[in-house]
Amino acid sequence: MENQSTHLDPLFHALADPTRRAVVARLGQGPASVSDLAAPFPMGLPAFLKHITVLEEAGLIGTEKVGRVRTCTLQEDRLAAAEDWFREQREQWKSRYDQLDELLAELTKDTENDKD
Amino acid sequence: MTKTDLRYTFAADMQTNQIRMVREFAAPRSTVWACYSRPELLDRWFAPEPLTAKTAHMDFREGGHWHFSMTMPEGDTYWSRFDYQTITPESRIITLDGFSDPEGGVNPDMPRSTVDMQFEDGEVTTVTTVTQYASAEDLQAVIDMGMEAGIGSTLDRLDALLADLTSK
């Protein structure tokens, strides 16, 4: 196994905050400027920029400054790491539980047939 | 009661490094409990498709452990070990989950999670499973290991992820 560390800890920290989750959800629709992103939130620009920095350091978003406008873009790969893992866990347990359903059906039938 | 009526919820909470699952089963609690505690029954359901589970050692009591393998159709085998910390018959199992080697030794480099399973009666039997990682770093290590499969992503799944992250 090569070094596949993806440093997900900052990712979890980044997504633990509702403002940052809202920014990520908004960027899911396409790139946006920092001022547009900040508009819905009742906080000053310096406070909002801290959230942008956390998201950027976590690798969730990229930013690019052209002239006086800084544009943010969602980095899909980053999100995919955690998403894939959780989806895989959910599917693995779904598979297990489905098999358990079948086993339970069989065991319940056996009990009904030969009550002892 | 058909299979589709049986509830299955899965929620990851990033703030507490926890996964919480609730599943209903159309069988008496004692039968469900047997499937969680008897090795010959665990072997029949515990490996998700397409893997197969095989028990190497089972001592179902507090302080005992279950050591088992899960094997892919091509033959790749993964070993795990659950150490039973608390067993309340037909009601609750708390285990320390971990990766192990074929001899039953726990991999000291990989974090272990605590898995708390509670069994409740009703019209159906409900099993609530809470998997708790000690820290974000622990969860990260487990995810990094699971990343080998490395599959691409699409934004379509973003909503689902955000729903997972925010649900309690």
HADDOCK unambig.tbl for C-alpha pairs under 7 A between the chains (distance, minus, plus):
assign (segid A and resid 4 and name CA) (segid B and resid 144 and name CA) 6.61 0.50 0.50
assign (segid A and resid 5 and name CA) (segid B and resid 144 and name CA) 5.74 0.50 0.50
assign (segid A and resid 6 and name CA) (segid B and resid 144 and name CA) 6.50 0.50 0.50
assign (segid A and resid 8 and name CA) (segid B and resid 140 and name CA) 5.42 0.50 0.50
assign (segid A and resid 9 and name CA) (segid B and resid 136 and name CA) 5.74 0.50 0.50
assign (segid A and resid 9 and name CA) (segid B and resid 137 and name CA) 5.82 0.50 0.50
assign (segid A and resid 9 and name CA) (segid B and resid 140 and name CA) 5.97 0.50 0.50
assign (segid A and resid 12 and name CA) (segid B and resid 14 and name CA) 6.13 0.50 0.50
assign (segid A and resid 16 and name CA) (segid B and resid 14 and name CA) 6.01 0.50 0.50
assign (segid A and resid 16 and name CA) (segid B and resid 15 and name CA) 5.71 0.50 0.50
assign (segid A and resid 28 and name CA) (segid B and resid 155 and name CA) 6.75 0.50 0.50
assign (segid A and resid 76 and name CA) (segid B and resid 153 and name CA) 6.84 0.50 0.50
assign (segid A and resid 76 and name CA) (segid B and resid 155 and name CA) 6.96 0.50 0.50
assign (segid A and resid 77 and name CA) (segid B and resid 153 and name CA) 6.48 0.50 0.50
assign (segid A and resid 80 and name CA) (segid B and resid 153 and name CA) 5.39 0.50 0.50
assign (segid A and resid 83 and name CA) (segid B and resid 161 and name CA) 5.85 0.50 0.50
assign (segid A and resid 85 and name CA) (segid B and resid 143 and name CA) 6.20 0.50 0.50
assign (segid A and resid 85 and name CA) (segid B and resid 146 and name CA) 6.82 0.50 0.50
assign (segid A and resid 90 and name CA) (segid B and resid 10 and name CA) 6.44 0.50 0.50
assign (segid A and resid 92 and name CA) (segid B and resid 48 and name CA) 5.27 0.50 0.50
assign (segid A and resid 93 and name CA) (segid B and resid 48 and name CA) 6.92 0.50 0.50
assign (segid A and resid 95 and name CA) (segid B and resid 48 and name CA) 5.12 0.50 0.50
assign (segid A and resid 95 and name CA) (segid B and resid 49 and name CA) 6.18 0.50 0.50
assign (segid A and resid 96 and name CA) (segid B and resid 45 and name CA) 5.66 0.50 0.50
assign (segid A and resid 96 and name CA) (segid B and resid 46 and name CA) 5.59 0.50 0.50
assign (segid A and resid 96 and name CA) (segid B and resid 47 and name CA) 6.32 0.50 0.50
assign (segid A and resid 96 and name CA) (segid B and resid 48 and name CA) 4.92 0.50 0.50
assign (segid A and resid 99 and name CA) (segid B and resid 45 and name CA) 5.17 0.50 0.50
assign (segid A and resid 100 and name CA) (segid B and resid 45 and name CA) 5.30 0.50 0.50
assign (segid A and resid 101 and name CA) (segid B and resid 25 and name CA) 6.67 0.50 0.50
assign (segid A and resid 104 and name CA) (segid B and resid 27 and name CA) 6.32 0.50 0.50
assign (segid A and resid 104 and name CA) (segid B and resid 31 and name CA) 6.99 0.50 0.50
assign (segid A and resid 108 and name CA) (segid B and resid 27 and name CA) 6.81 0.50 0.50
